[in-house]
Amino acid sequence: MKYIGPFLKINKIKPDNIKSQLFYLTKESIKQIVLYSKCGIPISLKDMKSKSLPNFDITTFKNVSPLLCVYRKANPNLININDKLCWNDDKFKKDINIESNAFMTLCLLELCNYYNSFKDKDNNKYNLGKLYAYMCRKQLEFYALYFRNNQGVFVDKKHENSSYAQEPKFTDKNKKFSFATQALLMAAYYKCSLTIEDDDREQFKNFAYDILNMLIELKEELYEQSFSELSKLCFALNIFYSYSKDKRCKNLILDLSELIFENFYNDEYILNTSKKNRVENDSINYINYILIYKHINIIKAKENAQFIYKKLLKLYDPEKGIFLKNTSEKNIEFSCLEVLLYLINCLLDTDINKGKNKSNLIALDIFNNQLINSGLVLSWPEAPNLNNAERYRNLSMKSEDLIEEQNFRISSVPSPETCELAPVFAKYVNYSRKKQAFKSPKLSFDTYKNMFSFFLILHVFKSE
């Protein structure tokens, strides 16, 4: 019995393990959705075999159906067709949320950098990065052609004909537009321009700057937006600035971030606003101020972030090992995005305030109890085998550089093959106050909440 204690201590996961596991889950989930789910409109094979993909053998990736855009909702239950697990296209909801698609493209662009590191080490993975880069370009061209209204701004649409029709037909789903969504696409077009090696590079970059010019010209209207919209807009601008280092964008970020803190983080507003609906916005703004501190080196931004973080910590219940929203409801609903945001905030705090283990312990609790044990993660892909360069530090393939399996997956979550569920996050989960336990989540795949969560994981922790 004396060996049990040390054994458990050795195998207990740490915040760095969590980051690595979430990265692996995200990377594999994105691959499954954009190449194999068919949950959207695919790129034609004719285009795939064009000269736009030099030195790329499409047979390397069998049965792929790369997406031009992704649908809003699907059922994550996988069905067995000819001994292969497939998504059920009868369950696709063919609405197209443009913000979800912006996040999808940004995820692929972030992963391009990762897969470029496999050059001369693993041709399949290196080629996957080239495929993603090609897909991003085609996606952004597709969005500009089909997902703008008469005023030229990006809006949600509904797909009205077959996914494989030669000319897709769309109708407007929502005539309103979001400034935050425009800024997010601005970041995607700019980031994509950095991957393009031909003359079209400037077109993508100029298109991004056209959006920035619009935002600056309409700055007075931006100030009138809701708390949620301003939070998301500031986040999108932070993403664009991380890619471009544009001075006009920096000034806009500082103006908006100051407005957000003055208007929405004063005592009167906090007292008169239910905390129930603030977790997502507060968590996004914590990340906003941390990014401002990291990118622009504004000490005040770090102080603002700490103010928000202390407010979020008040929601944490150490006895239950979860955070609770301030509501009298018997059942508390937590979206996967809320849980991921809260977890990411804790992980960021462990990085910024080195030596303080309170956030470490909270992060472990939220990860284990509120993300894993709650059932929000429907399945988890198997870890790479020992012949895979990913299993080794610096892709060295040396035994002394072998990375432990716990850096890739949680053993308590079944694989997609075992449970026949896609490796995605359920839309939400309910917590019963009476039973002090989570109810099994409804099996649902919400593109927006998943793609936003995936992008946060890829972008916020990419330096690691």
N, C-alpha and C positions, 0 to 999 in steps of 0.2 A: 504493500500500500504506500510505502514511502516514496515510490517513484511517480505516483499519480500527480502530485502537486507540480513538480518540475516539468512533467510532460505537458500539462495544461498550460503552464506559463509559456513554454516554448511555442506552442501552437496557437496562442491567442493572437488575433489579427491586430494590426496597428493602422493608423490613418494612412500611411503610405500604401499598405496592402489594399485598403478600400479604394484609393485613387486608381491603382493599377487594375483592380477588378472592374471598376466602373468603366475605365477606358476600354478594356477588352470586351466587356458586354456591349458597349456602345458601338465599337468598331464592327463587331460581328453582326449586331442587329441592323446597323445601317446597310451592311453588305446584303443581308437577307432581304431587306425591304426593297432596296433600289435595284437589285439584280434578279431576284427570284420570286417576289410576291405577286407581280403583275397587278398590284393595287394602284393603278393609274394608267396613263397613256404611255405606251412604250416607244422607244426610238426604233425606226424601221431597220431591219437587218441590212437593207440596201445601204443605208447611211453608215451602218457599222462597218461595212466592208469597203468604205470609200477611202480615198487617199488621205483623208483627215487623220487616220490612225496609222501612221507609218510604222513598219516593223512590228505590227501587232497582229497576233494570230487569234482570231475570235474563237477558234476551237479550244483555246486554252481554258475558256470559261464555257462549259457546255450548258445548254438550255438556259442561257441568260436571257432576260427580257428587261434591259436597262430602261429606266423610267425618265420620261420628259417631265412629268409632273406626277404628284402623288394625290390620291383621293383623301377625303377628310376622315372617313371612318371605315373600319373593317372588323370582322370577327377574327380574333387571334387563334381560334380552334383550327388546327391543321387537318386536312383530309388526306387519306391515302389513295393516290392514283398511280397505278402501275408500280407499286412498291416505292413510291416517292411521296413524301409529305409536301402538300401544296396548300396555298391559301385558297379559301373558298370564295370565288369571284361572285357568287350569288349574293354574298353578304356585303359587298362593297357599297358604300354610300358615295355616289359620284359627284358630290359637291367638292369644289376645289377651293380650299382656304389658301390664299396667296402667301400669308405669313408662314404657314407650315412649310410651303415649298421654298420660301426664302431660307428658312432654317435648314431644310434638307440640303440645298445647294451649298450653304456655308459649311455644313458638316463635311460634305465631300471635299470641299476646298481645303479644309483643315487636314483631312486625311491624306490628301495628295502629298503634303509635306512629309508625312510619316512614311508613306510607301516609297518616296524617292530615296529614302535611306537604304533601301534594299538593292540599289543598283550594284551589279556585279556580285551580288550575294544570293539573291533569289529572284529569278526572272519573272516568275508568276506574280509575285507580290509587287515587283517594280512595274510590271505591265498593268496591274490593277490600278495603280496610281495614275498611269497614263489614261486608262479607261475612264476613271473618275474625272480627270481634267477635261477630257473630251465631252463627257456627259454634262458637266457644269456649263460648258460653253453652249451646248445644244439646249439645255434647260433655260438658260437666261435669254437666249434668242427666242425660245418658245413663249416665255412669259411676256416679253416685250410685244410679241405679235398678237397674242390672244387674251392676255389678262389685264389689259388697260381699257379704261372707259373713254368716252369722247373727249374728256379733258386731258387725257394722257396719263392719268394716275392709275396705279395698280389697285384692282378690286377683286373680290371673290367672284367666282363663276360656278355654273353648274354644267357638267358635261352631258349633252343630250343624245349623242349617238354612240356607235360602237367604238371601243378603245382602239380598234385596228382599222377604222375608217380612214380612207386616204386624206380626207379633209375633216378635221374635228369640228363639231358645232357646239357653241357655248351660249348660255344666256346669263344675264346678270343675276347674281345671287343676292348681292347687297350693294346698293348704289352709293352707300356711304364709303368714304375711304379713311384710312388711318395714316397720320403723319409718321407714326412709329414704323409702320410697314414699309413706307416709302424709304425711310432711312435704312432699314434693314436690307432692302434690295440694293440701295446705294452701296452698302458695304460689300454685298455679294458681287456686284458688277466690278467694283474696284479690285477686290481680291482676285477675281477671275482674270482681270487684265494682267496681273502679275504672273499668271501661268501661261499666257498666250505668247507665242514666239513669232507670229507673223504680223502683217500690217493692221489687223483688226484690233490689236492691243489698244491703240489710241481710241478707237470707237467705244470700246467698253469703258475705258477710263473717263472719256468725255461724257458718256451717258451718266456715269456716277456723279460727275461734277455738275451736270445739269440738275440732278435731284438736289444736290447740296445748295445750288443757287436758288432753287425754288424754296427750300426750307429757310434760307436766310432772308429772302424777299418777304416771306410770310411769317416772319419772326413774331410779330404782334399776335397773330392767330395762335401760334404755338403756346404762348403764355396763357391762353384761355382754355387749354385742354384740361381734361380731368386728371386726377392724381395718378390713376392707372396708366393713362396714355402718356403722360409726361415721364413716368418712371420707365416705361418701355422705350420711349423716344430717346431718353438720355442713354439707356443701355445700347441701343442701336448706334448712336453717335459715338459712344465709347469704342464699339467694335470697329467702326469705320476709321476712327482716329488711330487705333492700334495698327491698322494696315497702312494708313496714308500719312500720318503725322501732319495733317493739314492744319494750318494755323487758324483759319476761319472756323473750322469745325471745333477746334479747341476752345475758341472764344464762345461759341454757341453752347458747348458742354458746360462751361463755367457759369454762363448766364442761367441756364436751365437748372443746373444742380443747386445754385444759390436760391433760385425761386422755389424749387421743391422743398428745400430744407426750411426756408422762412415760412412758407404757406402751410406745410403739412406736418411739420415736426415742432410746432409750438404747443404749449401746455393746453390751451383752449381747444385746439383741434383734436388733440389726442384724447382729452377727456370726453369730448362729445361724439367720438367716433368709435363704433364697435370694433374690437380687435378681431372679431370673427373674419372680417373680409380684408384684413390688412397684412396677413402673413406673406402673401405672394408679393405685394407691392413693397413692403418693408425689406424683404429678402433681396429683391431686385435692386433696391436703392442701396442696400449695404454693399452689394457687388459693384454698383455704380461708383460709389465713393472710394472703394478700394482700388478700382481701375484708374480713377482720376489720380489717386495718390501714387500708384505705381507708374503711370504713364506721364503725368505732368508734375509730379513731386510737390503737390499742394498739401502741407501739413494739416490744414483745416479740414480737408477731405477725409483724412484718417480719423480725425476727432469726430466728424459727423458719422463716419462708419461705426465707430465704437459706441456712440450714442444710440444708434439704431440696434446694434448687436445686443447691448444691455437690455433694451426693450424686448427683443426677441427671446432673450434668455429667461425672462420672467414667465414665459409660456411653458418652459421645460419643467416637468414633474420628475424629480430624481427617483421617487419610489416606483413609478410606473415605467421609467426609462423612455418616455416619449414627450413630445410637446403637445399641449392641449390648447385649443382655441377658446377664447373667453365667451362662452355661450352657455345658456341654460338648457339647451337641447339634450335629450336623452342619448341620441346618436350623433356623433360628430363626424362629418364627412371631410376626408383629407384627399386632395388630388395628388397624383404622383408628382406633379410639378412642384406643389407646395413642399412635399417631403424632401424632394431632391434639392430644392433651393435652400431649405433649412439646413440640410446636411452639408451642402457646399459652403454655406456661411460658417459653420463650425470648423470645417476643414481649412478654410481660408484663415480663420482666426488662429488656428494652431500654427500656421506658417508665419503669420505676421507677429504674433506674440510668442516667440520661441521661449521654451522653458516653462510655460504655463500649461498644466495638464488638464485643467477643467474642461476646456473645449475638446481635448482629445477624448476624454471619457464620455462627454455628451455625444460626440460624433459617433463613437462606437455604439452607444445606446440607440441612437436614431437609426443608424444603419441596420443593426441587428433586429431591433424590435419593430420599428415603424416602416422600414423598407422591405426587409427580408421576411421576418416572421409574420407580417401582416398579409403577405401574399401579393404585394404590389408587383414584384418581379415574377412574371408568369413562367419563365424558363431561363436557363443559362447554358450557353454553348459549352461543349467540352473544351478543356484546355488543349493547346497545341501539343502534338506529340514530340518526342525527344529528337526527331529528325528535322524539326522545324526551327529555323533560325530565330524565330520570335522567343523561343524558350531560353535564349542565351543573352547575357549582357553584351552590348555592342555587336550583337548578331554574330558572335565569334565562333559558335559551334564547339567551344571548348568545354570540357566537363567541369572545370573549375568555375565557369561562368554560368552554370545552369541556374535558372530562375525557378523557385519553388512554385508548385501548382497553385498554392493559395494566393499568388499574385494574379491569377487569371480568373478563378471562379470560386463560388461558394458551394461547398459540397452538399449543403442541405437543400439547394434548389435543383430540381430535376432538369435534365437536358431536354431540348425540343423533341428528340427522338423518343424519349421515355414517356413524356406526358402528352405529346402531340399538341403542344401549344407553342406559338411563336415567341422568340426571345425578346419580348417587349414589356413595357410597363402597363398595367391595368390603368384605366382612366382615373378611378378613385377607389377608396376603401372606407368603410364605416367603422367607427369605434363605439362600442356599447359601454356607456358609463356604468350601468347596472352590473354587467358581467365583467367589466374591466378587461375586455378582450376585443380583438378585431373580428369582424364578420368576414367570411370569404368574399373577396371582391367579385363584382359582376365582370364576366369575361368580355372586355371591350378594348378596342385599339383606337385611341384618339391621336390623330397625326400631330396636331398642334402641340399637345402636352408632351408627346414623346420626342418630337424633333427639337423642341425648345430645350428639353432636358438633355438630350444627346449633345446639342451644341454647347450648352453650358459646361458639360463634362470635358468636351474636347478643347474648348477655348480657354477656360479658366485654368486648367491644369496642364496645358500643352507644354509648358517649359519643363515639366517633369516626365 
